[in-house]
């Protein structure tokens, strides 16, 4: 084995051994040397899966000799298994609508297949990256199909993680079902509520997210494999077009379907905007929940302090004893990132021109990052925050008693104006509503206790009637 010289229409280039890349990938590494994110490996592996499927079909159609096809299939499997992850170092933010990524996969598979057949890497007379590995394909049908498959896999994971989060919130709803606290609107004292009711509301929001994300998989199932460059199918036979989809279905066990109009899938990226929009909706809810928990757990002495979030690490390099709500903060930051990615996906999708969108790599990176980040954040948020939350019953009672929230329950008994007077008096004298009512003998003590019963003021109806 030795370094080798490869040629293309631009000229010659040295490829250092033992690398499996070829000249196209080498140029991409130079041209897009952003020293930032590389292409998401989920996308790489599902493109490799497509190469395997294409080799299987071309073998069946006798377009590829058996030994060539089998070597490509084996090499593709090895890429899918992660044996060549280090060979995929091209920036995620690349020009060319994903051509560099497709060629990176083609070259690695070709060079590994050449090895399998006993040849030296770079001897493309044995197996050619384009003539053999890319046979009957184009970047413009392979890349978006790989993205759709990768996204569906991650969507299923996220849907399951959201179901687990929903269940954890429902457990807290039941656990805190009889602990009363002060409800707040616009951050100001409002009405009494049970802590469990708050967690029940969070669970309902997550339930909607889980269902929406579970269903959106359907939008991604149609693929344009066989459409080649612009969706017309040039250089791909009808037999290949129909067979490749069937093979992909079998290999992925996903409900992948052939588009009845591949040109649409090739040039239009609105489906990715739709998917991203649902991830944004989910992130909005996650951000709201995480911020609520930070507020309710604030203190522990100088804040609201009605919830106790799990203490997972020391919070300050200068303030001893300080513990911060870092898991909730992490969930919030991930949510913000997903929302930002949605803007990138929206802009990139709108930049498609005529028969292709050159900005698909930005869409792919942003969408797959959002799916991975959100899934991991939801799991950590559940395991290291939600499941360990405790209620501070004494603080809940103290905050409620110090507020005027309970006065609303009196409106149907003594009227709005009199209730307002009592609220002002309680604030002025630093007393509770109950104390004022007792002292003024406005209602019988038994009636007051009936009206201000926690289970009366936290459900529909008129307390005490």
C-alpha positions, 0 to 999 in steps of 0.5 A: 500500500502506498500514497496514490495520485487520482485525477478528475476534470480539474487535474491531479491530487495526492491521496494519502494511504491508508485513506479510503476517500478519493479525489472528489472528497479530497477537494471537498475537504479543501473547499469546505474547510470550515473546521466545524460540523461534519456531515451527520453520520445518520445520513451517511449510513442511510446513503450507504444503505441506498448504495447497498440496495442499488447494488442488489437491484443492479445485480438482479438486473444483471447490470453489475457482475455478481462479484462487483455487486457483492463487494459493494454490498459488503462494503456498504454494510461495513459503512452502515456498521460504522467501521469507516466513520473516520472517513466522513469528514466533509463539512455539513455546510457544503455547496453542491446540494450534497454531491460531496457527501454522495461522492464521499460515500461512493468513494469509500465504498468503492475503495473498500470493495476494491480491497475486498476483491484483492485490488489496491485502493484507487484502482477504479478499473476494478470498481468505479465510484460512479460507474458501479457504486452510483449506477442508476443514481444521482445525488439528487435522488439519493441524498434526499432519500437518505435524509428522509430515512434518517429523519423517520428513524429519529422521529420514531425515537423522539415520539417514544421519548415524548411518550415516556416524558408524558407518562412521567408528568402524569405520574407527578400529576397523580403524586401531587393531586392533593397538594394545593398551591398558589396559581399565578397569571402574568407572574402575579397571584391568581387562584389556588390550584393543585400542584398535580393540575399543573403537571397534568397541563404539562402532560397534555401539551407533551401528549399533543407533541408526541402525537403530532410528531408520531404522525408526521412520519407519513409526510416523509415516506415518499421518495424520489429514488430512480428520479436521478438528476431532476426527477425524469429518471434519465439513466435509470430503467423502470425496472430499477425504479420500481425494484429499488423502492421495494428493496429499501422497504425490505432493508429499512422495515419502514413504509417507504413508498415511490413518489408518483411524481419524483420531480416534486420530491427532487425540487420541493422541500416543504415537507422538511419545513412541516416536520421542523415546524412540529419540532419547533412546537414541541420545543416551545412547550419544552421551553415553557415547562422548563422555565416554569420549573425554574421559577417554581423551584427558585430560591430555595429561600428567597424565591418561590420555592414550591418545588424542589428540583433534583440537585445534580451538581454544584452551581457556583465557583464563588458561592458555596452551597448554591445549586442551579436548575441546570437540567431545566436550563439545558432543556431550554437551550436545546429548545432554543436551538431547535427553534433557531434550526427551524428558521434555517430550514425555512430559509433554506427550503425557500431558496430552491430554484427551478429543478433543485434546491442547492441548500439541502445540506443545511436542511439536512444538518439542521433537521437531523441535529434538531431531532437528535438534540430534542430526543436526547434532551427529552430523555435527560429532562425526564430522567434527571429532572421530572422524575425526581421533583419533590413538592415543598408543601409548607412553602406552598401553603405559606405562599397561598396563605400570604396571598389574596388568591382565596378571596375570589371564592367569596365573590358569589357570597359577599359580592365583588366589591366587598371581596376587594375590600377584604383583599386590600385589608389583608394586604394592608394589615399583613393578614390572611383572608381567612383571618380577616373573615374570622375577625370580621364575622362576615360569615359563619366560621363553618361556612368560611371553612367550607368556601375556602376548602382546597378541594372546593376552590380548585375545581369547577363550580361555586365554592360553598354552594 
